[in-house]
């Protein structure tokens, strides 16, 4: 079995115990990727170790095969639900998980969604500093090639009062609702 520190083994165990369930909205996936992108090295040291252990060819991305093999090698799980988990967290559907996508998925599983990180993510998405995340902000964050239907889905995921924009309170509620569901399923 692969030699892992206890905290790293625990993270992999959490990941695999939740592999078949999906409590994330598309909006939350975008937020988690924003948080992961802004995370400092000290905040995610254990998560980084998991990534490097699984990235056996050292190309900076993880394939489904690398994740399956790494998890089977640890003796934590047989990998049966890993394909479903992989598809769910592969935000860009590229068949590989970037470091940021993987860290975002583990942040959600590990529950590292502190208030300061949520505030940073909100500010990063609220590019015009209006105090709201708008369709235009989402389009800027995701790239101009995003279609209107997808942007509408993202807004709908978090726009509780239906005013066409996401306030900070709605933002926190959207993130915390799915995190609470996730934690109750562990």
Phi, psi and omega in degrees: 000150179296139181275113180233147171296158182303318181293324179291317177300319179296320178297315178297322179297317177297317180302311184286331180289340180250013189299327185268354183256149181228107178248006183268137169274165176300321180300315181296323178299319178296316180297315180299321177294323177296315179297314180298320181296327182268353184293144178273163181302317183294330181288335187232027183304312180295322179294321178298320179298317178301313180302312183293325176296319182282331183281075187291333179265001173056039178262002177086004175225161178243131173266166176301319180298318179298317181293314178303309182299316181297321181286320177295319180297331180284344183079008183281320184208163179271355175086004184300320183265002185293323180299318178295316178299315182301313180299321181292321184267351177283081190304318182269004178054036182271358180084359176221148175261124172289166177304315182296316178299317181294314179298319179300316180296319179287327175301317179295312181296320183278347176077028182273056182246070182283158182307316182296325179289323176296317179298317178299317180295318179299313180297323179294325180278330179276069188297331182268004177056038180275349185090004180221153171260121183251173175303319179297318177300316180296319179296319177298318183291324186263345182107148185294345182280354179294135180280157184298326180296318179294316178298321178296320178298316179300314178299315182299324180304326188238347183278085187295318183270359173072023181271006176084009177211161185247115176282169178297321178297318177295320178302308179297318180297318180297320180286312183292327178299313181285329177292319178297317178299318180296311183297325180289342180270350182281000000 
